[in-house]
Amino acid sequence: MATDKDAMFTFRGYGKNFVRVLHVTRTGNIHHVKELEVNTQLSLYSDKDYTHADNSDIIATDTQKNTVYALAKQNGITNIEEFAMQLAEHFLRNDSHVKRSHIYIEQVQWKRMADGKHIHAFVSCPEVTRTCRVIQHKNEKPLVTSGLKGFKIMKTTKSSFTNFHKDEYRSLPDMEDRIFCTVVDATWTYSSLRSLDFDWAWNTIKQCVEETFAGCPKEGSNSPSVQNTLYLTQKQVLAKVPQVDEMTIALPNVHAYPFDFSKLPQLNIKENNEVFVPYDKPSGNITAALKRRHISKL
Ligand SMILES: O=c1[nH]c(=O)c2[nH]c(=O)[nH]c2[nH]1
C-alpha cells in the first residue's frame, strides 16, 4: 500500500451508513415485512482517490445506497445474511477495481398483530436486533458473522455471586440471591455455509441464550456468576448449531441493588428484598469468545 515515502495507509474504505429499507413481500393477501438498516463499505485497489483527488474509481456512496434498494427490488430479501452476501458479491463482481466489500446489516423486528395471526398488520418489536456482517475479498469466500444485540433480560432470583477474590479493596459481600439483568450482545461465525438455514440458526441461538439464562419456566436455573452463564450459553450454541465455529458474547452485568433503608432509620425498615435501584452505569463487562477446537467436517 505505497502512499508516499513518509507514510502509508494501513486501511481505507468508504460507503454509506444507515440505509433504511422496508421490504414488503405479498403472498396473495398475506404480507411479510423486513426492516433493515444497511451499512456498505468498499475498499479499492488504488488509493489515487485519497492521495491525488482522482475520483474516477469512486463508486459514490450515493450509488452504493441506490444499489441496496435496487438489489432489494431485484432479488427480494430472504434474510439479512443472504442479502448482505448478494451485496458484497455484487460490488466485487460488477467493479473489478473493488478489492474488498464489507456489508453490515441490522434488522429490527416486526411481529404480526392478533397473536401472530394478522395477515398485514404488525407491531414493532424492539426486544432484540438481528445483525449480520459480511466481509469478502476479491476471489475469496465471504466471511459471515451473524449476531443479536440489545436483548435486555432479567431474572429476580437464582443468581448468586460468592467466594470471589478478597483483597483490601473488596467491599461487595457474597451474594446468595441477587437480581441478574443483562443486555446480550452476541456474534458468531460459521465454518460452513453449505445448506445453512440462517433463520433456523438465529432462532436456535436466541433460544439457547434464553434457555441458559432462564432455565425452565417453573424451576429456572442457577447462575453462580455471569461468567459461567456466558460460557454455558456458548457451549449450548456449539452443541446445537454444528456450523457455528466461534461465538463471542458480551454480557454486561446491569446492577440493581436493594435500596438502603438504613438511611431512613425513622421508618424502622429492617429487611428489604423488594425495592431496588437499577444502575445503568457503571455496569460489569463480562465477555468471552469460544471457538470449536476441531474444524467442523460439514
Ligand atoms: O457474576 C459476576 N461476575 C463478576 O465478575 C462480578 N463482579 C461484580 O462486582 N459482580 C459480579 N458478578
The ligand as a Gaussian input file, in Angstrom:
#p B3LYP/6-31G(d) Opt

LIG

0 1
 O      -21.195000     -12.582000      38.111000
 C      -20.416000     -11.666000      38.439000
 N      -19.148000     -11.653000      37.965000
 C      -18.241000     -10.683000      38.303000
 O      -17.075000     -10.713000      37.830000
 C      -18.687000      -9.676000      39.166000
 N      -18.083000      -8.581000      39.692000
 C      -19.009000      -7.945000      40.461000
 O      -18.800000      -6.885000      41.110000
 N      -20.187000      -8.624000      40.450000
 C      -20.014000      -9.706000      39.653000
 N      -20.860000     -10.689000      39.276000

